[in-house]
Amino acid sequence: MTKRTKMKRRQRWLAGLLCGCALGLVACRKSSPDAEPAAVAVQAEHPTTGDMSEEITVDAVLTPQAEAAIVPKISAPIEKELVQRGAHVKQGQLLLTLESKDLRGGELDSQGGLAQAQAAYATATQATIPEDVQKAQQDVALAKANLDVAQRTAEERRRLQQEGAIAGRDVDLATAAAVDAQGTYDAAVKHLEHVRATTQKSAVEAAAGQLNSAKGRQMSAAALASYASLRSPIDGVVTDRPLFPGETAPAGTAVITVMDTSNLIAKLHISPAVALRLRVGAPAEIEIPGIDEPQAAKVALISPALDAGSSTVEVWLKLPNPGGHFLAGTPVHAVLHGAAFHNAVQVPTAAILPADDGSTVVLVAGADGVAHKRAVKTGIRTEKAVQILDGVTTADLVVTQGGYGLDDGTKVKVGAKDDAGDKQ
């Protein structure tokens, strides 16, 4: 037997011996009934009490407090533009004019027609009495003179009859003539009243109608001419001006846009249950990309009706923007502060765990080093804490880190934060 053969046999013997020892150790471990699993390192703390307010977080987009897209009512070339993008304008300020020579000519023509109608009305109401009225007045005067003569004649003949100077037949004829003169006079008076009520009144009404028509035409022409001057309806900043002088501005198409960005509005859509706990004027915070600190805002409006499409309530947050640093259209993250509670029992958000049946539980570390699941009833939630209404007290030690996925009855070892398991 060579030396090399002896070395190989010795190596195989040693390998078998080592393998047997290893198998023996494994068998001993499996057969040992007293072996216990190692405790899981977790972090735990007692629930605390204190003031707590509800935080509602919603994403939104900043919009201007007011916006006006100014559109012309007529189609005409742009004559002059008086502002540029970024210009600050006041309500009523002239921004742009359109060519309007034809419109101004129509306005002057209507003013001339109005002047003529005013003169005609003055003539109808203040000039001399019309001829037919004059004739009727003359007829009344003549009838009155004839009546007076007939009455005096009849009276004189009645006196002469009493003296026996004339016969009774002459008295009767004079009396009949007086009665006839009275009828003629009455008819003349009625005719005069009729002429005054019809002829003169009709002339005045006709003149008044012509005057009103002239005023209407003048107002229409003035309004049409005013459409060539576009003014800002609000205070704000010019954000868009797509056309230039010489280009035709189509009627109904925006030629200038003005936004009031002194305050920006974040329009949120939240559930009705949450909206009921809000009030106008409640504080809020808006996180804006690029701005380190959250910006203070307030609830400006709570819609009195649900949105038909989403069954949510629209809530407006007003963000002051006096320097114009924040831009409309920016996506933001809003935090509203709802209902507030005093002496609320609370635990860190990480301590809340979901149960298999959909309920909410926490792990409570007992004095024996074993963690037990305990169902809890929660209230409001914030980013850092959850209100506990029932289930645990400040005397319990609640697992805050390392408890996710642990079974009920798992042995735990409460340690420092760095010693907690990475199962969270």
Secondary structure, 3 states (H helix, E strand, C coil): CCHHHHHHHHHHHHHHHHHHHHHHHHHHHHHCCCCCCCCEEEEEECCEEEEEEEEEEEEEEEEEEEEEEECCCCCEEEEEECCCCCCEECCCCEEEEECCHHHHHHHHHHHHHHHHHHHHHHHHHHCCCCHHHHHHHHHHHHHHHHHHHHHHHHHHHHHHHHHCCCCHHHHHHHHHHHHHHHHHHHHHHHHHHHHHHHHHHHHHHHHHHHHHHHHHHHHHHHHHHHCCEEECCCCEEEEECCCCCCCEECCCCCCEEEEEEEEEEEEEEECHHHHCCCCCCCEEEEECCCCCCCEEEEEEEECCCCCCCCCCEEEEEEEECCCCCCCCCCEEEEEEEEEEEEEEEEEEHHHCEECCCCCEEEEEECCCCEEEEEECEEEEECCCEEEEEECCCCCCCEEEECCCCCCCCCEEEECCHHHCCCCC
